[in-house]
């Protein structure tokens, strides 16, 4: 998807639509939340590509104030690419249990054993970070609503950052210990490794 070729994005979009239908449309809620969180990034991409890429203006009467057609096409392609990636990430997070996701990450990180890195430790920390993000976001929102009257913008930002930092420390100190069980697992069947290999070769197989 990172290559952003239209035919690859079309294939990826089709496969994701099928996967979402099989997983249940309820998982779309998470996709809309993730998309809302990156909305300013998507808008920025369209603005940067649309107004800073040389090309024929979409609205000629506006002259230099008009976005370029080539820029909007390029920006739209990048936005499409990001939305496909977000949809894929959301599908994985919403449709997999913690244990399954943990084992999948451990298998992908298996080659790190050669460098002396424990895939189990890295995988557990990644899972805990993913689970902690929503809690930290709620703490940030609560801190941002506590504004000090008469203070400057910089003071409000630093004050909010301090409250978030203190709230995270208090939350971590009072949080209960989490026990994560890593079940025994069998090696991945060799034929399953052909799937990512086929995806990696797809850009060179298509004309």
mmCIF file of the C-alpha atoms, coordinates in Angstrom:
data_MODEL
# 
_entry.id   MODEL 
# 
loop_
_atom_site.group_PDB 
_atom_site.id 
_atom_site.type_symbol 
_atom_site.label_atom_id 
_atom_site.label_alt_id 
_atom_site.label_comp_id 
_atom_site.label_asym_id 
_atom_site.label_entity_id 
_atom_site.label_seq_id 
_atom_site.pdbx_PDB_ins_code 
_atom_site.Cartn_x 
_atom_site.Cartn_y 
_atom_site.Cartn_z 
_atom_site.occupancy 
_atom_site.B_iso_or_equiv 
_atom_site.pdbx_formal_charge 
_atom_site.auth_seq_id 
_atom_site.auth_comp_id 
_atom_site.auth_asym_id 
_atom_site.auth_atom_id 
_atom_site.pdbx_PDB_model_num 
ATOM 1   C CA . UNK A 1 1   ? 0.000   0.000   0.000   1.00 0.00 ? 1   UNK A CA 1 
ATOM 2   C CA . UNK A 1 2   ? 2.914   2.341   0.692   1.00 0.00 ? 2   UNK A CA 1 
ATOM 3   C CA . UNK A 1 3   ? 3.777   2.382   -3.015  1.00 0.00 ? 3   UNK A CA 1 
ATOM 4   C CA . UNK A 1 4   ? 0.444   4.154   -3.605  1.00 0.00 ? 4   UNK A CA 1 
ATOM 5   C CA . UNK A 1 5   ? -0.183  2.716   -7.037  1.00 0.00 ? 5   UNK A CA 1 
ATOM 6   C CA . UNK A 1 6   ? -3.885  3.084   -7.902  1.00 0.00 ? 6   UNK A CA 1 
ATOM 7   C CA . UNK A 1 7   ? -4.282  -0.541  -9.003  1.00 0.00 ? 7   UNK A CA 1 
ATOM 8   C CA . UNK A 1 8   ? -2.720  -1.820  -5.766  1.00 0.00 ? 8   UNK A CA 1 
ATOM 9   C CA . UNK A 1 9   ? -4.883  0.502   -3.688  1.00 0.00 ? 9   UNK A CA 1 
ATOM 10  C CA . UNK A 1 10  ? -7.954  -0.703  -5.572  1.00 0.00 ? 10  UNK A CA 1 
ATOM 11  C CA . UNK A 1 11  ? -7.067  -4.336  -4.851  1.00 0.00 ? 11  UNK A CA 1 
ATOM 12  C CA . UNK A 1 12  ? -6.345  -3.528  -1.206  1.00 0.00 ? 12  UNK A CA 1 
ATOM 13  C CA . UNK A 1 13  ? -9.609  -1.637  -0.840  1.00 0.00 ? 13  UNK A CA 1 
ATOM 14  C CA . UNK A 1 14  ? -11.571 -4.525  -2.349  1.00 0.00 ? 14  UNK A CA 1 
ATOM 15  C CA . UNK A 1 15  ? -9.915  -7.068  -0.042  1.00 0.00 ? 15  UNK A CA 1 
ATOM 16  C CA . UNK A 1 16  ? -10.578 -4.865  2.991   1.00 0.00 ? 16  UNK A CA 1 
ATOM 17  C CA . UNK A 1 17  ? -14.239 -4.454  2.051   1.00 0.00 ? 17  UNK A CA 1 
ATOM 18  C CA . UNK A 1 18  ? -14.572 -8.237  1.864   1.00 0.00 ? 18  UNK A CA 1 
ATOM 19  C CA . UNK A 1 19  ? -12.713 -8.648  5.160   1.00 0.00 ? 19  UNK A CA 1 
ATOM 20  C CA . UNK A 1 20  ? -14.929 -6.075  6.907   1.00 0.00 ? 20  UNK A CA 1 
ATOM 21  C CA . UNK A 1 21  ? -18.039 -7.842  5.640   1.00 0.00 ? 21  UNK A CA 1 
ATOM 22  C CA . UNK A 1 22  ? -16.752 -11.137 7.026   1.00 0.00 ? 22  UNK A CA 1 
ATOM 23  C CA . UNK A 1 23  ? -15.688 -9.594  10.353  1.00 0.00 ? 23  UNK A CA 1 
ATOM 24  C CA . UNK A 1 24  ? -18.951 -7.693  10.799  1.00 0.00 ? 24  UNK A CA 1 
ATOM 25  C CA . UNK A 1 25  ? -19.748 -4.081  10.101  1.00 0.00 ? 25  UNK A CA 1 
ATOM 26  C CA . UNK A 1 26  ? -19.485 -3.293  13.825  1.00 0.00 ? 26  UNK A CA 1 
ATOM 27  C CA . UNK A 1 27  ? -15.710 -2.966  13.408  1.00 0.00 ? 27  UNK A CA 1 
ATOM 28  C CA . UNK A 1 28  ? -16.303 0.096   11.210  1.00 0.00 ? 28  UNK A CA 1 
ATOM 29  C CA . UNK A 1 29  ? -16.840 2.168   14.361  1.00 0.00 ? 29  UNK A CA 1 
ATOM 30  C CA . UNK A 1 30  ? -13.153 1.898   15.208  1.00 0.00 ? 30  UNK A CA 1 
ATOM 31  C CA . UNK A 1 31  ? -12.204 2.893   11.663  1.00 0.00 ? 31  UNK A CA 1 
ATOM 32  C CA . UNK A 1 32  ? -14.264 6.081   11.890  1.00 0.00 ? 32  UNK A CA 1 
ATOM 33  C CA . UNK A 1 33  ? -12.630 6.934   15.232  1.00 0.00 ? 33  UNK A CA 1 
ATOM 34  C CA . UNK A 1 34  ? -9.116  6.444   13.846  1.00 0.00 ? 34  UNK A CA 1 
ATOM 35  C CA . UNK A 1 35  ? -9.969  8.463   10.735  1.00 0.00 ? 35  UNK A CA 1 
ATOM 36  C CA . UNK A 1 36  ? -11.289 11.306  12.865  1.00 0.00 ? 36  UNK A CA 1 
ATOM 37  C CA . UNK A 1 37  ? -8.047  11.385  14.836  1.00 0.00 ? 37  UNK A CA 1 
ATOM 38  C CA . UNK A 1 38  ? -5.946  11.873  11.705  1.00 0.00 ? 38  UNK A CA 1 
ATOM 39  C CA . UNK A 1 39  ? -8.352  14.251  9.959   1.00 0.00 ? 39  UNK A CA 1 
ATOM 40  C CA . UNK A 1 40  ? -5.954  17.219  10.203  1.00 0.00 ? 40  UNK A CA 1 
ATOM 41  C CA . UNK A 1 41  ? -3.167  15.146  8.685   1.00 0.00 ? 41  UNK A CA 1 
ATOM 42  C CA . UNK A 1 42  ? -5.423  14.199  5.765   1.00 0.00 ? 42  UNK A CA 1 
ATOM 43  C CA . UNK A 1 43  ? -6.502  17.813  5.254   1.00 0.00 ? 43  UNK A CA 1 
ATOM 44  C CA . UNK A 1 44  ? -2.871  18.959  5.384   1.00 0.00 ? 44  UNK A CA 1 
ATOM 45  C CA . UNK A 1 45  ? -1.889  16.448  2.710   1.00 0.00 ? 45  UNK A CA 1 
ATOM 46  C CA . UNK A 1 46  ? -4.611  17.681  0.376   1.00 0.00 ? 46  UNK A CA 1 
ATOM 47  C CA . UNK A 1 47  ? -3.668  21.336  0.981   1.00 0.00 ? 47  UNK A CA 1 
ATOM 48  C CA . UNK A 1 48  ? 0.079   20.805  0.520   1.00 0.00 ? 48  UNK A CA 1 
ATOM 49  C CA . UNK A 1 49  ? -0.293  18.736  -2.636  1.00 0.00 ? 49  UNK A CA 1 
ATOM 50  C CA . UNK A 1 50  ? -3.200  20.745  -4.039  1.00 0.00 ? 50  UNK A CA 1 
ATOM 51  C CA . UNK A 1 51  ? -1.767  24.236  -3.642  1.00 0.00 ? 51  UNK A CA 1 
ATOM 52  C CA . UNK A 1 52  ? 1.986   23.590  -3.887  1.00 0.00 ? 52  UNK A CA 1 
ATOM 53  C CA . UNK A 1 53  ? 2.155   21.212  -6.834  1.00 0.00 ? 53  UNK A CA 1 
ATOM 54  C CA . UNK A 1 54  ? 2.564   22.933  -10.213 1.00 0.00 ? 54  UNK A CA 1 
ATOM 55  C CA . UNK A 1 55  ? -0.123  22.179  -12.727 1.00 0.00 ? 55  UNK A CA 1 
ATOM 56  C CA . UNK A 1 56  ? -3.340  23.303  -14.364 1.00 0.00 ? 56  UNK A CA 1 
ATOM 57  C CA . UNK A 1 57  ? -5.608  25.106  -11.855 1.00 0.00 ? 57  UNK A CA 1 
ATOM 58  C CA . UNK A 1 58  ? -8.947  23.515  -11.068 1.00 0.00 ? 58  UNK A CA 1 
ATOM 59  C CA . UNK A 1 59  ? -10.638 26.932  -11.059 1.00 0.00 ? 59  UNK A CA 1 
ATOM 60  C CA . UNK A 1 60  ? -8.778  29.038  -13.672 1.00 0.00 ? 60  UNK A CA 1 
ATOM 61  C CA . UNK A 1 61  ? -10.531 32.272  -12.698 1.00 0.00 ? 61  UNK A CA 1 
ATOM 62  C CA . UNK A 1 62  ? -8.842  32.155  -9.270  1.00 0.00 ? 62  UNK A CA 1 
ATOM 63  C CA . UNK A 1 63  ? -5.374  31.960  -10.776 1.00 0.00 ? 63  UNK A CA 1 
ATOM 64  C CA . UNK A 1 64  ? -2.711  31.134  -8.189  1.00 0.00 ? 64  UNK A CA 1 
ATOM 65  C CA . UNK A 1 65  ? -5.312  30.803  -5.428  1.00 0.00 ? 65  UNK A CA 1 
ATOM 66  C CA . UNK A 1 66  ? -6.796  27.742  -7.109  1.00 0.00 ? 66  UNK A CA 1 
ATOM 67  C CA . UNK A 1 67  ? -5.493  24.258  -6.303  1.00 0.00 ? 67  UNK A CA 1 
ATOM 68  C CA . UNK A 1 68  ? -3.865  22.376  -9.139  1.00 0.00 ? 68  UNK A CA 1 
ATOM 69  C CA . UNK A 1 69  ? -5.525  19.383  -10.742 1.00 0.00 ? 69  UNK A CA 1 
ATOM 70  C CA . UNK A 1 70  ? -2.346  17.286  -10.614 1.00 0.00 ? 70  UNK A CA 1 
ATOM 71  C CA . UNK A 1 71  ? -1.815  18.252  -6.975  1.00 0.00 ? 71  UNK A CA 1 
ATOM 72  C CA . UNK A 1 72  ? -5.316  17.250  -5.945  1.00 0.00 ? 72  UNK A CA 1 
ATOM 73  C CA . UNK A 1 73  ? -4.919  13.927  -7.731  1.00 0.00 ? 73  UNK A CA 1 
ATOM 74  C CA . UNK A 1 74  ? -1.595  13.255  -6.006  1.00 0.00 ? 74  UNK A CA 1 
ATOM 75  C CA . UNK A 1 75  ? -2.939  14.354  -2.620  1.00 0.00 ? 75  UNK A CA 1 
ATOM 76  C CA . UNK A 1 76  ? -6.069  12.279  -3.040  1.00 0.00 ? 76  UNK A CA 1 
ATOM 77  C CA . UNK A 1 77  ? -3.930  9.248   -3.826  1.00 0.00 ? 77  UNK A CA 1 
ATOM 78  C CA . UNK A 1 78  ? -1.924  9.730   -0.607  1.00 0.00 ? 78  UNK A CA 1 
ATOM 79  C CA . UNK A 1 79  ? -5.103  10.188  1.425   1.00 0.00 ? 79  UNK A CA 1 
ATOM 80  C CA . UNK A 1 80  ? -6.526  7.023   -0.106  1.00 0.00 ? 80  UNK A CA 1 
ATOM 81  C CA . UNK A 1 81  ? -3.322  5.180   0.799   1.00 0.00 ? 81  UNK A CA 1 
ATOM 82  C CA . UNK A 1 82  ? -3.490  6.304   4.441   1.00 0.00 ? 82  UNK A CA 1 
ATOM 83  C CA . UNK A 1 83  ? -7.173  5.393   4.750   1.00 0.00 ? 83  UNK A CA 1 
ATOM 84  C CA . UNK A 1 84  ? -6.471  1.898   3.420   1.00 0.00 ? 84  UNK A CA 1 
ATOM 85  C CA . UNK A 1 85  ? -3.649  1.477   5.940   1.00 0.00 ? 85  UNK A CA 1 
ATOM 86  C CA . UNK A 1 86  ? -5.825  2.753   8.799   1.00 0.00 ? 86  UNK A CA 1 
ATOM 87  C CA . UNK A 1 87  ? -8.606  0.401   7.770   1.00 0.00 ? 87  UNK A CA 1 
ATOM 88  C CA . UNK A 1 88  ? -6.199  -2.535  7.790   1.00 0.00 ? 88  UNK A CA 1 
ATOM 89  C CA . UNK A 1 89  ? -4.795  -1.634  11.215  1.00 0.00 ? 89  UNK A CA 1 
ATOM 90  C CA . UNK A 1 90  ? -8.270  -1.186  12.663  1.00 0.00 ? 90  UNK A CA 1 
ATOM 91  C CA . UNK A 1 91  ? -9.384  -4.544  11.262  1.00 0.00 ? 91  UNK A CA 1 
ATOM 92  C CA . UNK A 1 92  ? -6.454  -6.304  12.928  1.00 0.00 ? 92  UNK A CA 1 
ATOM 93  C CA . UNK A 1 93  ? -6.989  -4.592  16.296  1.00 0.00 ? 93  UNK A CA 1 
ATOM 94  C CA . UNK A 1 94  ? -10.764 -5.067  16.336  1.00 0.00 ? 94  UNK A CA 1 
ATOM 95  C CA . UNK A 1 95  ? -11.011 -8.623  15.056  1.00 0.00 ? 95  UNK A CA 1 
ATOM 96  C CA . UNK A 1 96  ? -8.168  -10.282 16.993  1.00 0.00 ? 96  UNK A CA 1 
ATOM 97  C CA . UNK A 1 97  ? -8.083  -11.239 20.664  1.00 0.00 ? 97  UNK A CA 1 
ATOM 98  C CA . UNK A 1 98  ? -5.151  -10.093 22.769  1.00 0.00 ? 98  UNK A CA 1 
ATOM 99  C CA . UNK A 1 99  ? -3.588  -13.572 22.829  1.00 0.00 ? 99  UNK A CA 1 
ATOM 100 C CA . UNK A 1 100 ? -3.858  -13.980 19.062  1.00 0.00 ? 100 UNK A CA 1 
ATOM 101 C CA . UNK A 1 101 ? -2.385  -10.534 18.427  1.00 0.00 ? 101 UNK A CA 1 
ATOM 102 C CA . UNK A 1 102 ? 0.402   -11.236 20.902  1.00 0.00 ? 102 UNK A CA 1 
ATOM 103 C CA . UNK A 1 103 ? 1.318   -14.497 19.211  1.00 0.00 ? 103 UNK A CA 1 
ATOM 104 C CA . UNK A 1 104 ? 1.210   -12.900 15.764  1.00 0.00 ? 104 UNK A CA 1 
ATOM 105 C CA . UNK A 1 105 ? 3.609   -10.123 16.816  1.00 0.00 ? 105 UNK A CA 1 
ATOM 106 C CA . UNK A 1 106 ? 5.915   -12.671 18.464  1.00 0.00 ? 106 UNK A CA 1 
ATOM 107 C CA . UNK A 1 107 ? 6.086   -14.712 15.275  1.00 0.00 ? 107 UNK A CA 1 
ATOM 108 C CA . UNK A 1 108 ? 6.872   -11.671 13.152  1.00 0.00 ? 108 UNK A CA 1 
ATOM 109 C CA . UNK A 1 109 ? 9.594   -10.606 15.592  1.00 0.00 ? 109 UNK A CA 1 
ATOM 110 C CA . UNK A 1 110 ? 11.051  -14.093 15.799  1.00 0.00 ? 110 UNK A CA 1 
ATOM 111 C CA . UNK A 1 111 ? 14.191  -13.250 13.756  1.00 0.00 ? 111 UNK A CA 1 
ATOM 112 C CA . UNK A 1 112 ? 15.182  -10.697 16.443  1.00 0.00 ? 112 UNK A CA 1 
ATOM 113 C CA . UNK A 1 113 ? 16.362  -13.590 18.590  1.00 0.00 ? 113 UNK A CA 1 
ATOM 114 C CA . UNK A 1 114 ? 19.527  -13.581 16.487  1.00 0.00 ? 114 UNK A CA 1 
ATOM 115 C CA . UNK A 1 115 ? 20.333  -10.113 17.887  1.00 0.00 ? 115 UNK A CA 1 
ATOM 116 C CA . UNK A 1 116 ? 19.606  -11.227 21.456  1.00 0.00 ? 116 UNK A CA 1 
ATOM 117 C CA . UNK A 1 117 ? 16.214  -9.467  21.632  1.00 0.00 ? 117 UNK A CA 1 
ATOM 118 C CA . UNK A 1 118 ? 13.297  -11.290 23.245  1.00 0.00 ? 118 UNK A CA 1 
ATOM 119 C CA . UNK A 1 119 ? 10.251  -11.243 20.924  1.00 0.00 ? 119 UNK A CA 1 
ATOM 120 C CA . UNK A 1 120 ? 8.009   -12.045 23.903  1.00 0.00 ? 120 UNK A CA 1 
ATOM 121 C CA . UNK A 1 121 ? 9.097   -8.960  25.867  1.00 0.00 ? 121 UNK A CA 1 
ATOM 122 C CA . UNK A 1 122 ? 8.764   -6.634  22.878  1.00 0.00 ? 122 UNK A CA 1 
ATOM 123 C CA . UNK A 1 123 ? 5.358   -8.079  21.978  1.00 0.00 ? 123 UNK A CA 1 
ATOM 124 C CA . UNK A 1 124 ? 3.986   -7.732  25.512  1.00 0.00 ? 124 UNK A CA 1 
ATOM 125 C CA . UNK A 1 125 ? 5.128   -4.117  25.723  1.00 0.00 ? 125 UNK A CA 1 
ATOM 126 C CA . UNK A 1 126 ? 3.523   -3.325  22.367  1.00 0.00 ? 126 UNK A CA 1 
ATOM 127 C CA . UNK A 1 127 ? 0.219   -4.844  23.512  1.00 0.00 ? 127 UNK A CA 1 
ATOM 128 C CA . UNK A 1 128 ? 0.300   -2.912  26.791  1.00 0.00 ? 128 UNK A CA 1 
ATOM 129 C CA . UNK A 1 129 ? 1.023   0.352   24.945  1.00 0.00 ? 129 UNK A CA 1 
ATOM 130 C CA . UNK A 1 130 ? -1.900  -0.229  22.563  1.00 0.00 ? 130 UNK A CA 1 
ATOM 131 C CA . UNK A 1 131 ? -4.213  -0.876  25.498  1.00 0.00 ? 131 UNK A CA 1 
ATOM 132 C CA . UNK A 1 132 ? -2.948  2.170   27.416  1.00 0.00 ? 132 UNK A CA 1 
ATOM 133 C CA . UNK A 1 133 ? -3.452  4.672   24.580  1.00 0.00 ? 133 UNK A CA 1 
ATOM 134 C CA . UNK A 1 134 ? -7.251  5.109   25.099  1.00 0.00 ? 134 UNK A CA 1 
ATOM 135 C CA . UNK A 1 135 ? -6.731  5.651   28.845  1.00 0.00 ? 135 UNK A CA 1 
ATOM 136 C CA . UNK A 1 136 ? -4.054  8.285   28.266  1.00 0.00 ? 136 UNK A CA 1 
ATOM 137 C CA . UNK A 1 137 ? -6.267  10.027  25.706  1.00 0.00 ? 137 UNK A CA 1 
ATOM 138 C CA . UNK A 1 138 ? -9.040  10.342  28.287  1.00 0.00 ? 138 UNK A CA 1 
ATOM 139 C CA . UNK A 1 139 ? -6.539  11.833  30.748  1.00 0.00 ? 139 UNK A CA 1 
ATOM 140 C CA . UNK A 1 140 ? -5.409  14.343  28.100  1.00 0.00 ? 140 UNK A CA 1 
ATOM 141 C CA . UNK A 1 141 ? -8.979  15.384  27.340  1.00 0.00 ? 141 UNK A CA 1 
ATOM 142 C CA . UNK A 1 142 ? -9.694  15.879  31.041  1.00 0.00 ? 142 UNK A CA 1 
ATOM 143 C CA . UNK A 1 143 ? -6.558  17.988  31.455  1.00 0.00 ? 143 UNK A CA 1 
ATOM 144 C CA . UNK A 1 144 ? -7.366  20.165  28.446  1.00 0.00 ? 144 UNK A CA 1 
ATOM 145 C CA . UNK A 1 145 ? -10.817 21.007  29.849  1.00 0.00 ? 145 UNK A CA 1 
ATOM 146 C CA . UNK A 1 146 ? -9.244  22.417  33.029  1.00 0.00 ? 146 UNK A CA 1 
ATOM 147 C CA . UNK A 1 147 ? -8.256  25.863  31.809  1.00 0.00 ? 147 UNK A CA 1 
ATOM 148 C CA . UNK A 1 148 ? -7.040  28.647  34.052  1.00 0.00 ? 148 UNK A CA 1 
ATOM 149 C CA . UNK A 1 149 ? -8.916  31.923  33.585  1.00 0.00 ? 149 UNK A CA 1 
ATOM 150 C CA . UNK A 1 150 ? -6.763  34.861  32.484  1.00 0.00 ? 150 UNK A CA 1 
ATOM 151 C CA . UNK A 1 151 ? -3.732  32.738  31.626  1.00 0.00 ? 151 UNK A CA 1 
ATOM 152 C CA . UNK A 1 152 ? -1.938  33.002  28.302  1.00 0.00 ? 152 UNK A CA 1 
ATOM 153 C CA . UNK A 1 153 ? -2.028  30.349  25.605  1.00 0.00 ? 153 UNK A CA 1 
ATOM 154 C CA . UNK A 1 154 ? 1.480   29.148  26.443  1.00 0.00 ? 154 UNK A CA 1 
ATOM 155 C CA . UNK A 1 155 ? 0.599   28.921  30.149  1.00 0.00 ? 155 UNK A CA 1 
ATOM 156 C CA . UNK A 1 156 ? -2.499  26.880  29.368  1.00 0.00 ? 156 UNK A CA 1 
ATOM 157 C CA . UNK A 1 157 ? -0.460  24.465  27.213  1.00 0.00 ? 157 UNK A CA 1 
ATOM 158 C CA . UNK A 1 158 ? 2.265   23.989  29.820  1.00 0.00 ? 158 UNK A CA 1 
ATOM 159 C CA . UNK A 1 159 ? -0.327  23.672  32.567  1.00 0.00 ? 159 UNK A CA 1 
ATOM 160 C CA . UNK A 1 160 ? -2.201  21.005  30.619  1.00 0.00 ? 160 UNK A CA 1 
ATOM 161 C CA . UNK A 1 161 ? 1.041   19.126  29.946  1.00 0.00 ? 161 UNK A CA 1 
ATOM 162 C CA . UNK A 1 162 ? 1.892   19.185  33.662  1.00 0.00 ? 162 UNK A CA 1 
ATOM 163 C CA . UNK A 1 163 ? -1.577  17.926  34.631  1.00 0.00 ? 163 UNK A CA 1 
ATOM 164 C CA . UNK A 1 164 ? -1.367  15.124  32.064  1.00 0.00 ? 164 UNK A CA 1 
ATOM 165 C CA . UNK A 1 165 ? 2.063   14.076  33.320  1.00 0.00 ? 165 UNK A CA 1 
ATOM 166 C CA . UNK A 1 166 ? 0.899   14.046  36.947  1.00 0.00 ? 166 UNK A CA 1 
ATOM 167 C CA . UNK A 1 167 ? -2.309  12.192  36.056  1.00 0.00 ? 167 UNK A CA 1 
ATOM 168 C CA . UNK A 1 168 ? -0.381  9.507   34.158  1.00 0.00 ? 168 UNK A CA 1 
ATOM 169 C CA . UNK A 1 169 ? 1.980   9.007   37.111  1.00 0.00 ? 169 UNK A CA 1 
ATOM 170 C CA . UNK A 1 170 ? -0.911  8.729   39.559  1.00 0.00 ? 170 UNK A CA 1 
ATOM 171 C CA . UNK A 1 171 ? -2.797  6.389   37.274  1.00 0.00 ? 171 UNK A CA 1 
ATOM 172 C CA . UNK A 1 172 ? 0.213   4.123   36.783  1.00 0.00 ? 172 UNK A CA 1 
ATOM 173 C CA . UNK A 1 173 ? 0.924   4.058   40.532  1.00 0.00 ? 173 UNK A CA 1 
ATOM 174 C CA . UNK A 1 174 ? -2.647  3.014   41.384  1.00 0.00 ? 174 UNK A CA 1 
ATOM 175 C CA . UNK A 1 175 ? -3.148  0.623   38.464  1.00 0.00 ? 175 UNK A CA 1 
ATOM 176 C CA . UNK A 1 176 ? -3.431  -3.053  39.206  1.00 0.00 ? 176 UNK A CA 1 
ATOM 177 C CA . UNK A 1 177 ? -0.769  -5.428  37.976  1.00 0.00 ? 177 UNK A CA 1 
ATOM 178 C CA . UNK A 1 178 ? -1.615  -7.049  34.680  1.00 0.00 ? 178 UNK A CA 1 
ATOM 179 C CA . UNK A 1 179 ? -0.866  -10.719 34.152  1.00 0.00 ? 179 UNK A CA 1 
ATOM 180 C CA . UNK A 1 180 ? -0.436  -11.754 30.530  1.00 0.00 ? 180 UNK A CA 1 
ATOM 181 C CA . UNK A 1 181 ? -0.356  -15.441 29.734  1.00 0.00 ? 181 UNK A CA 1 
ATOM 182 C CA . UNK A 1 182 ? 1.733   -16.480 26.744  1.00 0.00 ? 182 UNK A CA 1 
ATOM 183 C CA . UNK A 1 183 ? 0.394   -19.833 25.582  1.00 0.00 ? 183 UNK A CA 1 
ATOM 184 C CA . UNK A 1 184 ? 2.478   -22.480 23.946  1.00 0.00 ? 184 UNK A CA 1 
ATOM 185 C CA . UNK A 1 185 ? 2.198   -22.247 20.198  1.00 0.00 ? 185 UNK A CA 1 
ATOM 186 C CA . UNK A 1 186 ? 3.076   -24.374 17.275  1.00 0.00 ? 186 UNK A CA 1 
ATOM 187 C CA . UNK A 1 187 ? 5.252   -23.065 14.457  1.00 0.00 ? 187 UNK A CA 1 
ATOM 188 C CA . UNK A 1 188 ? 3.406   -21.290 11.663  1.00 0.00 ? 188 UNK A CA 1 
ATOM 189 C CA . UNK A 1 189 ? 2.755   -23.658 8.743   1.00 0.00 ? 189 UNK A CA 1 
ATOM 190 C CA . UNK A 1 190 ? 5.298   -22.950 6.038   1.00 0.00 ? 190 UNK A CA 1 
ATOM 191 C CA . UNK A 1 191 ? 2.679   -22.388 3.363   1.00 0.00 ? 191 UNK A CA 1 
ATOM 192 C CA . UNK A 1 192 ? 1.272   -19.393 5.296   1.00 0.00 ? 192 UNK A CA 1 
ATOM 193 C CA . UNK A 1 193 ? 4.517   -17.483 4.759   1.00 0.00 ? 193 UNK A CA 1 
ATOM 194 C CA . UNK A 1 194 ? 3.693   -17.525 1.061   1.00 0.00 ? 194 UNK A CA 1 
ATOM 195 C CA . UNK A 1 195 ? 0.882   -15.013 1.673   1.00 0.00 ? 195 UNK A CA 1 
ATOM 196 C CA . UNK A 1 196 ? 3.089   -12.034 2.689   1.00 0.00 ? 196 UNK A CA 1 
ATOM 197 C CA . UNK A 1 197 ? 5.600   -13.106 0.041   1.00 0.00 ? 197 UNK A CA 1 
ATOM 198 C CA . UNK A 1 198 ? 2.891   -12.945 -2.628  1.00 0.00 ? 198 UNK A CA 1 
ATOM 199 C CA . UNK A 1 199 ? 1.797   -9.501  -1.393  1.00 0.00 ? 199 UNK A CA 1 
ATOM 200 C CA . UNK A 1 200 ? 5.396   -8.275  -1.530  1.00 0.00 ? 200 UNK A CA 1 
ATOM 201 C CA . UNK A 1 201 ? 5.789   -9.508  -5.125  1.00 0.00 ? 201 UNK A CA 1 
ATOM 202 C CA . UNK A 1 202 ? 2.474   -8.059  -6.311  1.00 0.00 ? 202 UNK A CA 1 
ATOM 203 C CA . UNK A 1 203 ? 3.849   -4.598  -7.319  1.00 0.00 ? 203 UNK A CA 1 
ATOM 204 C CA . UNK A 1 204 ? 6.258   -6.270  -9.747  1.00 0.00 ? 204 UNK A CA 1 
ATOM 205 C CA . UNK A 1 205 ? 3.723   -8.777  -11.058 1.00 0.00 ? 205 UNK A CA 1 
ATOM 206 C CA . UNK A 1 206 ? 1.227   -6.112  -12.113 1.00 0.00 ? 206 UNK A CA 1 
ATOM 207 C CA . UNK A 1 207 ? 1.888   -4.199  -15.337 1.00 0.00 ? 207 UNK A CA 1 
# 
